[in-house]
């Protein structure tokens, strides 16, 4: 059985040609040190001899070594704020000086941040299917990072890159500190959540309710950009109840753009903050792609990413005639094999596509490592239930992974049997 898995997995090896995924283990170790010890800082000093993807220029330095503190940054930021706002008033579409020095990730196709779903195990699984899709973490609140287990909330496997961190918060100083930590951890992007309609996040001034406060969002973006060199983006709705006109949407975008944000991911629904659950907010308010199209026309200098209701790759390809990128949520989770065609169709990458069996074989050593570290098998397998969707044996595969495998004392042995069963079913089909 081990030889069978090795044979299949070997056909899908990932190497340094995989753009954006090569991050040094030394960097990873330094990041962990940073998470555990707030007094330990990491400076990014890219080597001229290495490609930008090789994040090998990280060097530790003591906190009192000439690295500008957040407090000092904010003092200088305060002196610039009035100038930014004056310029924005004169020209709402004018951008502030761009502090971003890291290369922008390719956002032509991305998988949306989804609570309880897009954790590190799902992202590892998704990366085996697509090389190019930009992956997002679950939303992580600033409080969780600053006062909780940083290694847990900021940790990831280097194979997940390109990877973006989504933050939830509304305190500029806290968001700035978290953005600096995200840069130290090697994230390709930091995204601010201005779209979640949950009551839970509203009570903490997180998510879609922030659309009613564009100046606050601008202050948050400005502070984050001043604190890090990582691209800072915003994900939001086309509006919220009581503030759902196109003029108000343009006011929000222009205000945040004046703070230096140049990439906006737009969910093409309004959010109704009273009376609807998050699930209902994903279904009841009508999709209005035409609003997002108009936004791109009126702000051609901005990167506009379309989100909401996208399930078909042909539709996504057509939408790319109107916007700069598409973001897919639940369809990419429930039907992960959608990602298999993304590289060829949307990124013109002619590399051979993996097979479902190859991906399954690649997951086995990852699962084994997780079990050896004390983890539970369902932490990973719950994300894999849709791997064979639409094929013979798909229902059997889901049932075995979701129920039977948790009742056995030897889950890996059952996983191996399931692999052989699916292999036989596909050969007969």
C-alpha positions, 0 to 999 in steps of 0.5 A, spaced: 500 500 500 505 504 501 508 503 494 501 504 491 501 511 495 508 513 493 507 511 486 501 516 485 504 521 490 510 521 486 507 523 479 504 530 483 511 533 486 511 540 488 518 543 487 521 550 486 518 551 480 511 552 483 511 559 484 509 563 490 510 556 495 518 556 496 519 559 503 525 557 507 524 553 513 529 558 517 524 563 515 518 559 518 522 558 524 523 565 525 516 566 525 515 561 530 520 565 534 516 572 533 509 569 535 512 566 541 516 572 543 513 579 542 520 582 543 523 578 537 522 582 531 524 580 524 526 584 518 525 583 511 531 584 507 531 580 500 537 578 497 538 581 490 541 574 488 534 570 489 527 570 486 522 574 490 519 568 492 525 565 496 523 569 502 530 568 505 532 575 507 529 574 514 534 576 520 532 577 527 534 583 530 532 586 538 526 590 539 531 596 540 535 596 534 532 602 530 526 598 528 521 604 528 516 602 533 508 602 532 507 608 536 512 612 532 509 610 526 502 612 528 505 619 530 508 620 523 501 617 521 498 623 525 502 628 521 500 625 514 493 624 516 490 631 514 494 631 508 491 625 505 484 627 507 485 634 504 488 630 497 482 625 498 477 631 498 480 635 492 480 628 488 477 622 491 480 617 486 487 619 488 491 614 491 496 616 497 503 614 496 504 606 496 508 603 501 507 596 499 514 593 497 512 586 496 509 584 489 502 583 489 499 576 489 495 574 482 488 575 484 485 573 478 482 567 482 481 566 489 478 562 494 474 566 499 475 566 507 470 562 510 469 561 518 471 554 520 472 551 513 478 555 510 483 552 515 490 550 514 488 543 512 483 545 507 488 550 504 493 544 504 488 540 500 486 545 495 493 547 494 494 540 491 489 541 486 491 548 484 498 551 484 495 558 482 489 560 486 490 565 491 488 562 498 485 566 504 485 564 511 479 564 515 477 571 518 482 572 525 480 577 529 485 582 532 484 580 539 485 573 538 492 574 535 494 579 540 492 576 546 491 568 544 496 563 541 499 566 535 502 560 532 495 557 532 492 563 528 498 565 524 501 558 522 501 555 516 504 550 511 509 553 506 506 549 501 499 553 502 502 559 499 500 564 495 496 565 502 493 571 504 491 573 512 484 576 513 483 580 519 477 582 523 477 588 527 476 596 527 482 599 531 487 602 527 493 600 532 491 593 533 490 592 526 497 595 524 500 591 529 497 584 526 499 587 519 506 587 522 505 580 524 502 578 518 508 580 514 513 577 519 509 570 518 510 571 510 503 572 508 502 575 501 497 579 503 493 582 509 485 583 507 480 587 512 473 584 513 468 589 511 463 584 509 461 579 514 454 580 516 454 576 523 451 579 529 457 576 533 462 580 529 457 587 529 457 587 536 465 588 536 465 593 530 467 588 525 465 586 518 459 589 514 457 594 519 464 598 518 461 600 511 457 605 515 464 608 517 468 609 511 473 614 514 474 609 520 475 603 515 480 608 511 484 610 518 484 602 519 487 601 512 492 607 512 495 604 519 496 597 516 499 600 510 504 604 514 506 598 519 507 593 513 510 592 506 505 587 505 499 589 500 493 591 504 486 589 501 479 590 503 473 585 502 466 588 502 459 588 500 455 593 495 452 596 501 448 595 507 441 596 509 440 604 510 446 605 506 445 601 499 445 606 494 451 606 488 453 613 490 454 611 497 458 605 495 462 609 491 463 614 497 466 608 501 471 606 495 473 612 494 474 614 501 478 607 502 482 608 496 484 615 498 488 611 504 492 607 499 487 601 498 488 599 491 484 592 491 477 591 493 473 584 493 466 586 492 460 581 494 455 583 489 449 583 495 447 588 500 448 585 507 441 586 511 444 587 518 437 586 522 433 580 521 437 576 517 442 570 519 449 570 515 446 564 511 440 568 509 444 574 507 448 569 502 441 567 499 436 573 500 439 579 497 439 579 490 446 578 486 447 585 482 453 583 478 452 589 474 453 594 480 460 591 481 461 592 473 459 599 474 464 600 480 470 597 475 468 602 470 468 608 474 474 606 478 478 603 472 485 604 476 483 599 482 483 592 482 476 590 483 474 582 484 467 579 484 465 575 489 458 572 490 454 566 487 459 564 483 459 556 481 461 555 474 468 556 471 465 558 464 461 564 468 467 566 471 471 566 465 466 571 462 466 575 468 473 576 467 471 581 461 468 586 466 472 585 473 480 583 474 478 577 478 473 572 481 473 569 488 469 563 489 466 561 496 462 555 498 462 552 491 470 551 492 469 547 498 463 543 497 466 541 490 473 542 490 475 539 484 472 545 481 479 548 482 482 542 478 481 546 471 482 553 474 490 553 472 489 551 465 483 555 464 484 562 468 491 562 468 493 559 462 498 554 465 499 548 461 502 543 467 499 536 467 493 536 471 493 532 477 488 526 478 483 525 484 487 519 486 494 523 486 491 528 490 488 523 495 495 519 495 498 526 497 494 527 503 496 521 506 503 523 509 500 529 511 494 526 515 499 521 518 504 527 520 497 530 523 496 524 527 503 523 530 502 530 532 496 528 536 491 531 531 484 528 529 483 525 523 476 528 522 480 535 522 483 534 515 478 529 512 472 533 513 474 538 508 475 532 503 468 529 502 467 532 495 473 530 492 469 525 488 463 529 487 459 527 481 463 520 480 461 513 481 462 511 489 462 519 491 457 517 496 460 511 499 467 515 499 463 521 503 460 516 508 466 512 509 470 519 511 465 522 515 462 516 519 466 510 519 473 512 519 471 515 526 469 508 529 475 504 527 481 504 531 486 504 525 483 510 521 489 510 516 488 502 514 481 504 513 483 510 509 488 505 505 482 501 503 478 506 501 483 509 496 483 502 493 476 502 493 475 508 489 481 506 484 477 500 483 471 504 481 474 509 477 478 504 473 471 500 472 467 507 470 
